[in-house]
Amino acid sequence: MPLTTEQQRGNGPIMLGPRPESWRIMSETIESFLTAAHRTFVEVTRRAPDYFDGRPLRASDPPAGSARAVAAALGVRLSAVAAREFTAVDDLLDRRRHADVTRDGGDRGPAGDWERWRRRQDRRGAVRAARAAHLARAMDHRVARHSGRALRYRAGGRGPLLVLLTALGHTDEVWYPLADRLLPGRRVVMWDAGETGPYGQTWTLAGQLADFDAVLAAEGADRCDVIAWCSGAQIAVEYAHRRPKTVRAAVLLHGSYPRAVSDPSSAYERNLGAVCASVAAHPGRAARALRALGGEAVPVPLPGDEHLAAVEVLARTPPGLDSVLRRPFRDARALAGYSRQLTELWRHPVPAAAPGVAPLLSLGAELDRVAAPEPPAALVPLLTAGHGLLVGATHYSMLERPEVVAAVCGAFLDDPRPGPPAPGGPREVRWSTAVAPLTPSNPSSPSARSAPSTRK
């Protein structure tokens, strides 16, 4: 179960999750250490540019000379300490050491010129981000027709068909960084979640499933893999249950589902469900609900306690995503339609396990403040490939850590056998076992708001 608010407000250090005994598997160089440190530095300073002003980065047994390299490349002080002194940020760095998945390509610059090395890394990251941002232009724009409407979708690549199914109220823009990494060797299709159908009626679950059928028909495909995010995960489960011969395997990414009273749920899910139910029943309340939800979220100052500050900075939504994530709340009309859709979707219980349903893998995030990190009890029997938690990640991991999500999804979709794709996979994921069910090792900070904001 998630930690309670009272537990979250404890003043003691955050307990960090265990790592596999085999986590050290290859010789570490300054460059490989600095690659992990640079990635962690970029992720943290995007959220809080001054985070490392006065705060060190900690590591156990770093390679000789790495302190000078970190100072030269990142302007950060590196402290060699025991793992028990790690904050959540330090733990994330530790898990990334030696992990080849974090590297987009080797770049061994002149020995000791780590400032120049850092500039090359930044340029490489900027090029990759720009390519992902313009992915939509490079993909084919296609149309699937059904039920008196034209569904526009994007498609690219060759190979087994992979459907990226987004959340209600959102567009396919949430997939660009991940799709860029999954395209080689796959035919990737994605589309905006349907909002209205013919004659302006709200597009319900039946409409979302019909969209799915229409895209497959337009592609001439009778089998596909699926990666689905947030409320799209429940739609994917419904589709896999109703079309067991069509879905070969599916990854449920930060899924948000209807839950029994006894199920773990986030404060956001509980409050959003109440707001949407009210607006769905009384659409005239949408404008007032928007005002109550407020505008863009403004980050609160980081706590003085280093352990809580590390959790808070990792839990923040990266900047620059407001236009993408606020779409269901862009105006009163959008909120009214979204409320009807979500309320209707959550009236459908999670389907029961049935023979022939595709292998399902669930991925949650320790610092998810939108969906509960744990799946509801009704979903667990369907998760033949298990459930994993992305350490120190949020609800938007496909935008924040697309290389890690792509590695996990790619390994599973290449070989969707029972059990998680843990051996050799990213150490940023902790997998559940029968004897050690997962709970977040890094709870959200007490500054997390209990009411949903328009920054989804």
C-alpha positions in Angstrom: 0.0 0.0 0.0 1.2 3.6 -0.6 2.6 5.5 2.4 0.1 7.6 4.2 0.3 11.3 4.4 1.5 11.0 8.0 4.3 8.6 7.0 5.3 10.9 4.2 5.7 13.7 6.7 8.2 11.8 8.8 11.5 13.6 9.4 13.7 10.6 9.0 15.7 9.7 5.9 13.9 8.2 2.9 14.6 4.4 2.8 16.0 3.4 -0.5 15.0 0.2 -2.3 17.2 -2.8 -2.7 19.2 -3.5 -5.8 20.2 -6.8 -7.3 23.3 -8.6 -5.9 24.7 -8.7 -9.4 24.4 -4.9 -10.0 28.2 -4.5 -10.6 28.9 -6.5 -13.8 31.7 -4.7 -15.7 34.7 -2.5 -15.1 33.8 1.1 -14.6 35.7 4.0 -16.2 35.5 7.7 -15.5 33.6 8.2 -18.8 31.0 5.6 -17.9 30.6 7.1 -14.4 30.4 10.6 -15.9 27.8 9.4 -18.4 25.5 8.4 -15.6 26.3 11.5 -13.6 25.5 13.8 -16.6 22.2 12.1 -17.2 21.2 12.5 -13.6 22.4 16.1 -13.5 20.4 17.0 -16.5 17.2 15.4 -15.2 17.5 17.1 -11.9 18.5 20.6 -13.1 15.7 20.7 -15.6 13.4 20.7 -12.7 15.4 22.9 -10.3 18.4 24.7 -11.9 19.9 25.6 -8.6 19.5 22.1 -7.0 23.3 21.5 -6.8 24.1 24.9 -5.5 25.5 23.8 -2.2 24.4 20.2 -2.6 26.9 17.5 -3.6 26.4 14.5 -5.7 27.2 11.3 -3.7 28.6 8.0 -4.9 30.2 5.0 -3.3 33.6 3.9 -4.6 33.7 6.2 -7.7 36.5 5.7 -10.2 39.8 7.5 -9.4 39.7 10.9 -10.9 35.9 11.1 -11.3 35.6 13.9 -8.7 37.7 16.2 -10.9 35.8 15.1 -14.0 32.4 15.8 -12.4 33.6 19.2 -11.2 35.0 20.1 -14.7 32.0 18.8 -16.7 29.1 19.6 -14.4 30.4 22.1 -11.9 29.2 19.8 -9.1 31.1 18.6 -6.1 31.3 14.7 -5.9 31.5 13.2 -2.4 32.5 9.6 -1.9 30.2 8.2 0.8 28.6 4.9 1.9 25.3 4.0 0.2 23.4 4.5 3.5 24.0 8.2 3.1 22.5 8.4 -0.4 19.5 10.6 -1.2 17.0 9.6 -3.9 19.1 11.5 -6.4 22.3 9.7 -5.4 20.5 6.4 -5.5 19.3 7.1 -9.1 22.9 7.8 -10.1 24.1 4.6 -8.4 21.6 2.5 -10.3 22.7 4.1 -13.6 26.3 3.2 -13.2 27.5 0.6 -15.7 24.1 0.5 -17.4 24.7 0.5 -21.1 21.0 1.4 -21.7 21.7 4.9 -20.6 24.2 5.5 -23.4 23.2 6.8 -26.8 26.6 6.2 -28.1 30.2 6.3 -27.0 32.1 9.5 -27.1 35.6 9.3 -25.8 37.0 12.8 -26.1 40.6 13.9 -25.3 41.6 12.6 -21.9 40.8 15.0 -19.2 38.9 17.5 -21.4 35.6 16.8 -19.6 34.1 20.2 -20.2 34.3 19.6 -23.9 32.9 16.1 -23.4 29.9 17.6 -21.6 29.3 20.0 -24.5 29.2 17.1 -26.9 26.8 15.2 -24.7 24.5 18.3 -24.5 24.6 18.7 -28.3 23.8 15.0 -28.8 20.9 15.3 -26.4 19.6 18.4 -28.1 19.8 16.7 -31.5 17.9 13.7 -30.2 15.2 15.9 -28.6 14.8 17.9 -31.8 14.4 14.8 -33.8 11.7 13.5 -31.5 9.9 16.8 -31.5 9.7 16.7 -35.3 8.9 13.0 -35.5 5.3 13.7 -36.6 6.5 15.4 -39.8 8.6 12.3 -40.7 5.8 9.9 -40.2 3.0 9.1 -42.7 -0.3 10.9 -42.1 -3.0 8.3 -42.7 -6.8 8.2 -42.4 -9.0 5.3 -41.1 -12.8 5.7 -41.7 -15.6 4.2 -39.6 -18.9 5.2 -38.0 -19.3 8.2 -40.1 -16.0 9.8 -39.0 -12.4 10.1 -40.3 -9.8 9.1 -37.8 -6.4 10.6 -38.6 -3.4 8.7 -37.4 0.4 8.6 -37.9 2.4 5.6 -39.0 6.1 5.0 -39.6 8.7 2.3 -39.8 8.5 -1.3 -41.0 8.1 -4.6 -39.1 5.7 -5.9 -36.5 2.8 -3.5 -35.8 3.1 -1.5 -32.5 0.1 0.6 -31.4 0.8 3.5 -29.0 -2.4 4.2 -27.2 -2.6 7.5 -25.4 -4.8 8.6 -22.5 -8.3 10.2 -22.8 -8.1 13.9 -23.6 -4.6 13.7 -24.9 -2.8 13.8 -28.3 -0.1 11.5 -29.7 2.5 14.2 -28.9 3.1 12.4 -25.6 4.7 9.5 -27.6 7.2 11.3 -29.7 10.4 10.6 -27.7 9.5 7.0 -27.1 8.3 6.4 -30.6 11.6 7.7 -32.0 13.4 4.9 -30.1 11.0 2.2 -30.9 10.7 2.8 -34.6 13.7 0.8 -35.8 12.4 -2.7 -36.7 8.7 -1.9 -36.0 5.7 -0.3 -37.7 4.5 2.2 -35.1 1.1 3.8 -35.3 -0.4 6.4 -32.9 -3.4 8.8 -32.9 -5.1 11.4 -30.7 -7.6 10.0 -28.2 -11.1 10.5 -29.7 -13.1 13.1 -28.0 -16.3 13.4 -30.1 -18.0 11.3 -32.7 -20.6 11.9 -35.3 -23.2 14.6 -34.4 -21.0 15.8 -31.6 -21.7 13.0 -29.1 -19.1 12.1 -26.5 -16.8 9.3 -27.8 -17.1 6.6 -25.2 -15.2 3.4 -24.6 -17.0 1.7 -27.4 -15.8 4.5 -29.7 -12.2 4.1 -28.6 -12.3 0.4 -29.3 -13.9 1.1 -32.7 -11.0 3.5 -33.5 -8.6 0.7 -32.6 -10.3 -1.7 -35.0 -10.4 1.0 -37.7 -6.7 1.7 -37.6 -5.8 -2.0 -37.7 -8.1 -2.4 -40.7 -6.5 0.6 -42.5 -3.1 -1.0 -41.8 -4.2 -4.3 -43.1 -3.1 -5.9 -39.9 -4.7 -8.7 -37.8 -2.1 -8.7 -35.0 -0.3 -6.0 -33.0 1.6 -5.2 -29.9 0.4 -2.3 -27.7 1.9 0.2 -25.3 -0.8 2.2 -23.5 -0.5 5.1 -21.0 -2.7 6.2 -18.1 -6.4 5.8 -18.9 -5.3 4.3 -22.2 -4.1 1.3 -20.3 -7.6 0.4 -19.3 -8.7 0.7 -22.9 -5.8 -1.6 -23.9 -6.9 -4.2 -21.3 -10.5 -4.0 -22.6 -9.3 -4.4 -26.2 -7.0 -7.3 -25.4 -9.8 -9.0 -23.5 -12.3 -8.5 -26.4 -9.8 -9.3 -29.2 -7.6 -12.0 -27.7 -6.4 -13.1 -31.2 -5.5 -9.6 -32.2 -3.2 -8.3 -29.3 0.0 -10.3 -29.2 1.5 -8.5 -26.1 0.9 -5.2 -24.2 2.7 -2.9 -21.9 0.5 -0.9 -19.5 2.5 2.3 -18.6 1.4 4.2 -15.5 -2.1 2.8 -15.9 -5.1 4.5 -14.2 -8.1 2.1 -13.6 -11.4 1.9 -11.8 -10.6 0.7 -8.3 -12.3 -1.0 -5.4 -12.4 0.7 -2.1 -9.7 -1.6 -0.8 -7.3 -0.9 -3.8 -4.4 1.5 -3.5 -5.2 4.7 -5.3 -3.6 8.1 -5.6 -5.1 11.3 -4.1 -5.2 12.7 -7.6 -7.3 9.7 -8.9 -9.8 10.0 -6.0 -10.2 13.7 -6.4 -10.2 13.7 -10.2 -12.9 11.0 -10.2 -15.1 13.1 -7.9 -14.6 16.3 -9.9 -15.3 14.5 -13.2 -18.4 12.7 -11.8 -19.8 16.1 -10.7 -19.1 17.8 -14.0 -20.4 14.8 -16.1 -23.7 15.0 -14.2 -23.8 18.8 -14.3 -21.8 20.1 -17.3 -22.6 23.7 -16.3 -20.2 23.2 -13.4 -17.2 22.8 -15.7 -16.1 26.5 -15.7 -16.4 26.7 -11.9 -14.4 23.4 -11.6 -11.7 24.8 -13.8 -11.4 27.9 -11.6 -11.2 25.6 -8.5 -8.5 23.5 -10.1 -6.5 26.6 -10.7 -3.9 27.5 -13.4 -0.5 26.2 -14.0 1.2 24.5 -11.1 4.0 26.6 -9.4 6.7 24.5 -7.8 7.0 25.1 -4.1 10.5 25.7 -2.6 12.4 22.5 -2.0 12.4 21.3 1.6 15.5 22.0 3.7 16.0 18.3 4.5 18.3 16.9 1.8 16.4 13.6 1.6 13.0 15.2 1.1 14.5 17.7 -1.3 15.8 14.9 -3.5 12.5 13.2 -3.6 10.6 16.4 -4.3 12.9 17.5 -7.2 12.5 14.1 -8.9 8.8 14.2 -8.4 8.4 17.5 -10.2 7.0 17.6 -13.7 9.7 18.7 -16.2 9.1 22.2 -17.6 7.9 22.8 -21.1 5.1 20.1 -21.0 2.2 22.3 -20.0 0.6 22.6 -23.4 0.7 18.8 -23.7 -0.4 17.8 -20.3 -3.1 20.4 -19.7 -5.0 19.5 -22.8 -8.0 17.9 -21.1 -8.3 21.1 -19.0 -7.7 23.6 -21.7 -11.3 25.1 -21.3 -14.6 24.3 -19.8 -15.9 22.5 -22.9 -12.9 20.2 -23.0 -13.3 19.5 -19.2 -16.9 18.6 -19.7 -16.2 16.2 -22.5 -13.2 14.7 -20.6 -15.4 14.3 -17.5 -18.0 12.3 -19.4 -15.4 10.1 -21.0 -13.5 9.3 -17.8 -16.6 8.8 -15.7 -18.0 6.4 -18.4 -14.7 4.5 -18.6 -14.4 4.1 -14.9 -17.8 2.5 -14.7 -16.4 -0.5 -16.6 -14.7 -2.9 -14.1 -11.3 -4.4 -15.0 -12.1 -7.5 -17.1 -11.5 -10.9 -15.4 -8.6 -13.1 -16.5 -9.5 -15.3 -19.4 -7.7 -18.0 -21.5 -5.9 -16.6 -24.5 -5.6 -13.0 -23.3 -2.2 -11.5 -24.4 0.8 -11.3 -22.0 0.5 -8.1 -20.1 3.4 -6.2 -18.5 2.7 -3.3 -16.1 5.1 -0.4 -15.4 4.5 2.1 -12.6 6.6 4.9 -11.2 7.6 5.4 -7.6 6.9 9.2 -7.6 3.7 9.1 -9.7 1.4 11.7 -8.4 -1.4 11.0 -10.9 -1.9 7.2 -11.0 -1.2 4.9 -8.1 2.1 3.1 -8.5 0.5 -0.3 -7.8 -2.1 -1.9 -10.0 -5.5 -2.7 -8.6 -6.1 -6.2 -7.3 -8.4 -7.1 -10.1 -5.7 -6.4 -12.7 -2.9 -8.5 -11.0 -4.1 -11.9 -12.3 -3.8 -10.6 -15.9 -0.2 -9.4 -15.4 1.5 -12.5 -16.7 4.7 -10.6 -17.2 4.6 -8.9 -13.8 4.7 -5.3 -12.5 7.7 -3.1 -12.2 8.4 0.3 -10.6 10.6 2.9 -12.3 12.8 4.2 -9.5 12.5 8.0 -8.9 10.3 8.4 -11.9 6.9 10.2 -12.4 3.8 9.6 -14.5 5.5 11.0 -17.6 8.4 8.5 -17.9 7.9 8.1 -21.7 8.8 11.9 -21.9 11.4 12.0 -19.1 13.2 8.6 -19.6 12.3 7.3 -23.0 15.5 5.4 -23.4 14.7 3.3 -20.3 11.1 2.8 -21.1 12.1 1.8 -24.7 14.6 -0.7 -23.4 12.1 -2.4 -21.1 9.2 -2.4 -23.6 11.5 -3.5 -26.5 12.8 -6.4 -24.5 9.3 -7.5 -23.5 7.8 -7.1 -26.9 10.6 -9.0 -28.5 10.1 -11.9 -26.2 6.8 -11.7 -24.2 7.2 -14.8 -22.1 5.9 -15.0 -18.6 7.9 -13.0 -16.0 9.5 -9.6 -16.2 12.3 -8.8 -18.6 14.6 -8.1 -15.6 17.9 -10.0 -16.4 20.2 -7.5 -18.0 17.6 -4.8 -18.0 17.8 -1.3 -16.6 18.5 -1.1 -12.9 16.1 1.8 -12.7 13.3 -0.7 -12.5 12.4 -2.8 -9.5 10.3 -5.9 -10.3 7.7 -7.4 -8.0 8.0 -11.0 -6.8 5.7 -13.3 -4.9 7.7 -12.8 -1.7 8.4 -9.1 -2.1 5.4 -7.1 -3.5 6.4 -3.6 -4.5 5.7 -0.4 -2.7 7.4 3.0 -3.5 10.7 3.2 -1.6 10.7 7.0 -2.1 7.3 8.4 -1.1 6.0 11.7 -2.5 6.8 14.7 -0.4 4.2 16.4 1.8 4.0 19.2 -0.7 2.1 17.0 -3.1 -1.3 18.4 -3.4 -4.3 16.2 -2.7 -6.6 17.9 -5.3 -6.0 17.5 -9.0 -4.5 20.5 -10.8 -4.9 21.3 -14.4 -1.3 20.2 -14.9 -2.2 16.5 -15.2 
